[in-house]
Amino acid sequence: MKIITDDFGKIKLGDHELPGIYESMRITGSIKIDKVDIPGSSAGGKQPLGYNEPEIVLSLKLTTDNETDCYEKTKTLTNIFQNTDENAKPYIYTIINKHTEAWNISEVIFDYLKTFDTNKDNTIMAELHFQEYKPIIVEKESRAQLDNSNQPESSGFVETDQDINNDSNLPDSPAMDDDEP
């Protein structure tokens, strides 16, 4: 498990100390909305469904100093962003920060990286975007346990579609086909 911290003004992402100067952290939450068509209304309606995962944007200023220039620092950030685990999947990070703690965010995914520069000075601004991580596996496992608890014990016999369609024990349908070809 990788950890993000902001201990003593330095930011670490896993084992890597992020280059640059901390500028800001912005957290955005939003509501999931389903647009509903209402007959006779051109505007339609909106139905709230819950909440989207909060987005965290960390802004860093990458400067040129005696040790490295802003482009080397950008390369370092890019390498961290593209770093994967042994299954070639992006890391899930545990985040330790008072601001994210206030939002009850504990795990995040490094969602995307954005860098930009200007013609005014020799610096690059970097935005590190993180998305709150909530594992789907936990929800599926709990749902699967509920589904299995409502199922009768299996006899080992598996019905196929053909067995179901050829079942002679089904009652005759009272529906009549009045359309004759």
Buried (B, 14 or more C-beta within 10 A) or exposed (E): EBEBBBEEEEBBBBEBEBBBEBEEBEBEEEEEEEEEEEEEEEEEEEEEEEEBBBBBBBBBBBBBEEEBBBBEBBEBBEEBBEBEEEEEEEBBBBBBBEEBEEBEBBBBBBBEBEBEBEEEEEBBBBBBBBBBBEEEEEEEEEEEEEEEEEEEEEEEEEEEEEEEEEEEEEEEEEEEEEEEE
